[in-house]
Amino acid sequence: MSDIPPAETPYWRFVEDSARSVLTSYGYREIRLPVIEKTELFRRSIGEVTDIVEKEMYTFADRNGDSLTLRPEATAGIVRAGIQSGLTHNQVQRLWCCGPMFRHERPQKGRYRQFHQIDVEAFGLPGAQIDAELILVLARLWRHLGIQNLSLQINSLGTRNAQALYREKLVEFLRARRHLLDDDSLRRLGTNPLRILDSKNPALGPLIDEAPKLIDHLDAPSMAHFATLQRILEESGVAFTINPRLVRGLDYYTRTVFEWVTDELGAQGAVCGGGRYDHLVEEIGGQPTPATGFAIGMERIMDLLKAQDRHPSTQTAHVYLLAVGAAATCRAHPLAERLRDDIPGLNLVVDADEGSIKRKFRQADRSGARVALILGEEEAASGRIGVKQLREAQPQEAVSDAELAGRLGELLGLANAGG
Ligand code: AMP
């Protein structure tokens, strides 16, 4: 779990603000949820035999003895909230949320125990159009952020029926070659064989390549659904590859699944994953409701922004106001308040240090400010204010109260109302 120091927060704000503006422009509305839910919710939705539920959840008993879990992902909570509030009942809903998720993973670069996701879900729409829309939202977000070289992989897992028929074929194939499987895969053979397909063990690569593919066993409606998705993406100019091994780590997916990946982040190359989950709402106790969504891993987006030399502008102080002497010190705050009223967007720091004037100037310099305003004994007597450009070799000016906002606006290139 990491702290996010002030030098990092501009990246976070850049990503959050970009996501908010792109999502709003497509009609998605924000929802905010608790970070803790009943453990049962995640067991039922994510699936008993998944890495998350088997090994990674932060689960504890509260004072009533109820088993609660820090959310490892957001979809289950959104579905729970949607059912409870009636939001998803017979309605189309485009929703998003953003915040921390918790998984007790083995820490490594790109994998954290508290990480953050932007999570987007659409309810009430069964067609491939909305799956395509989600992908278009993402393509736009990457452009907005200036991120390049992400590639889109898509696959279809078909309906539950197709999955069950395929599972039998896969198990038959793998049983006949069980001597080639590792321990993890042997265990999954009896519980969740599809997950063997996205095993990270390179030794299993050739076997998996040879295994029957779900995509060759799709039922006709799933094939048509998948074809529509591909066609919309093609006509919208979004490049993709079909990855028949893409199954995703959670049990609830049917039909469309997708991932955006990069090769610029080492082993943890997936920056966003999602797909359709048409049965989950019903399984959690709601009316049958088609649904589809995705989650973006925010830390990986930050890493990618840095890897691609995309740095958001950081806002430092414009002006540092320093006062020397009791009378001037009392004048500093009212003056600062007036300037904040008069110059929209002004970033002004008022010195609160009790040290020498030299020390105050050092603080002014460290604040990053371009202009220092000086209220000394002399200025207190004359009613003028010293204006010193900190990043230019210009002599200090003495400006009257009335002219100050205008002069500052000029120096900083900010419009002002009071000048
Ligand atoms: P998932 O909810 O597992 O489908 O993950 C969606 C996205 O969240 C992934 O593509 C990653 O970018 C990100 N992610 C998942 N787990 C972690 C983690 N432990 N640390 C950082 N990012 C993660």
Residues whose N, C-alpha, C, O or C-beta is under 5 A from the ligand:
A	BS01	AMP	E73 R103 E105 G110 R111 Y112 F115 A270 V271 C272 G273 A295 I296 G297 E299 R300
